[in-house]
């Protein structure tokens, strides 16, 4: 398999980019796969917290916070 002749610095940058893309737990800003993974995790934590508040207080989240 032939490779494209690129300077060594380009290959190092490509290796670093591939490491970032492979590490799904990396904390990266912007619209990246990693950001979407963290967004989903935080959403699940928030959803579980809302359900726990409703079960423990027998009130909805908005009523618990005094918004209604």
C-alpha positions in Angstrom: 0.0 0.0 0.0 1.6 3.3 -1.0 1.5 6.4 1.2 1.3 10.0 0.1 4.6 11.8 0.6 3.9 14.3 3.3 6.3 16.1 5.7 6.8 14.5 9.1 5.0 17.3 10.8 1.8 16.6 8.9 2.0 12.9 10.0 2.4 13.9 13.6 -0.6 16.2 13.4 -2.7 13.5 11.8 -1.6 11.1 14.6 -2.7 13.6 17.2 -6.0 14.2 15.5 -6.7 10.4 15.3 -5.8 10.0 19.0 -8.4 12.7 19.9 -11.0 11.2 17.7 -10.5 7.8 19.2 -10.6 9.1 22.8 -14.4 9.4 23.3 -13.9 10.7 26.9 -11.7 13.7 26.0 -13.1 17.1 27.0 -13.3 19.0 23.7 -15.2 22.2 23.0 -17.4 22.7 19.9 -19.5 20.3 17.9 -17.6 17.1 18.4 -18.5 13.5 19.1 -16.9 13.9 22.5 -19.0 17.0 23.3 -22.2 15.1 22.3 -21.2 12.2 24.6 -20.7 14.5 27.5 -23.9 16.3 26.7 -25.8 13.0 26.8 -24.2 12.1 30.1 -25.1 15.3 31.8 -28.7 15.1 30.4 -29.0 11.6 31.9 -27.8 12.9 35.3 -30.3 15.8 35.1 -33.2 13.5 34.2 -32.4 11.1 37.0 -32.1 14.0 39.5 -35.5 15.3 38.3 -37.1 11.9 38.8 -35.5 11.6 42.3 -36.9 15.0 43.3 -40.4 14.0 42.2 -40.2 10.6 44.0 -38.7 12.0 47.2 -40.9 15.2 47.5 -44.1 14.1 45.8 -43.9 17.3 43.8 -42.9 18.2 40.3 -39.5 19.9 39.7 -41.1 23.3 38.9 -43.2 23.2 42.0 -40.2 22.1 44.1 -38.3 25.1 42.9 -41.3 27.4 43.5 -41.8 28.3 39.9 -45.4 27.3 39.9 
